[in-house]
Amino acid sequence: MTKRNKIIYWIATIWLSLGMVSTGLVQLFKGKEGAGGVDSLIHLGYPVYFLTILGIWKILGVIAVLIPKFPLVKEWTYAGFFFIMTGALFSHIAVGASIGELFPSLLLLVLTVTSWYFRPAERKIGSLVLINNV
């Protein structure tokens, strides 16, 4: 992995982690305003209890992405982040949200894909076979 790719990976991963933890905490503690808050969720037509589920998933996902090893868990975590963010994007589009309301979900989606794409070999599933056979 080149130094440039490693820098891109860590910048994307740190920003992704900060975004997921901050929105996850807002959701877990049922904050009223902001991205992922109660007001936003009600506007989108989802029940308030969904906030707890999303908040827990996001915080656990950040832990999974940041800890070393466990590439299969990381792969599932990236998939989960992708599903959460695309779901948020399409939910906002469905209710006619403005571009400003789409931005947080779109940014976290781009960071998810960037972090996944530039992740080091030891954080990929196929690397287990290579490492164990060497």
Buried (B, 14 or more C-beta within 10 A) or exposed (E): EEEEEEEBBEBBBEBBBEBBBBBBBBBBEBBEEBBBBBEBBEBBEBEEEEBEEBBEBBBBBBEBBEEEEEBEBBBEBBEBBBEBBBBBBEBBEEEEBEEEBBEBBBBBBBBBBBBBEBBEEEBBEEBEEEEEEE
